[in-house]
Amino acid sequence: MKAPTTILTAARGAAMTEYTVLVGLVALVSIGAFLALGAALVSSFESRRALILYPSP
């Protein structure tokens, strides 16, 4: 039988591992979304910039 402090430490380690995996997955999804939408966003910003800098008469 394990001591209570060992069980508590194991539970904390498991929770830390779960949070680390979760943060990693969120980071990967965020990077994927940025890469997928990045070109469209840049194009949108460039067209708006052109409208502001060079308005048509």
N, C-alpha and C positions, 0 to 999 in steps of 0.2 A: 504494500500500500504506500502511495506517495504521500509526502508531507503536504499540508495545505498550502504552504508558500510555493512549492514546486508547481502545484496545479494552477495557482493564481498567475505565476510567471508564464506558464505555458499558454494560458488563456490570453494574457496580454500580448505574447508573441504572435499568437494566431490572429488576434485583432489587428496588430500592426501589419502583418502580412496581407490581410484582406484590404486594409486601407491603401497599402502600397500598390496592390494589384488594381484596385479601383481607380486610383489617381493615374496610374499608367494607362489604363483603358480610356479614361477621359481625355488624357493628353493625345493618345493616338487618334481618337475620333475627332478631336479638335483640329489636329494637323491635317487629317484626311479631308475634313470639310473645308478648311482653308485652301488646300490645294485644289479641290474640286471647284470651288466658287471663286478662287482668287482672280483668275483671268476675267471673269464676268464683272467682278467688282472693279478691277482696274479699268476696264473698258467703260464702265458706267461713270466712274469718277473723271476719266479723261474727257468724255463727251460733255459732262456738266461743266468742267473747267473751261472747255472751249467755248461753251455758250456764255459763260460769265466774262471771259477775257475778250472774246470777239463777238459781241452781239450783232445780229443782222439788223440792218437799218429798217 
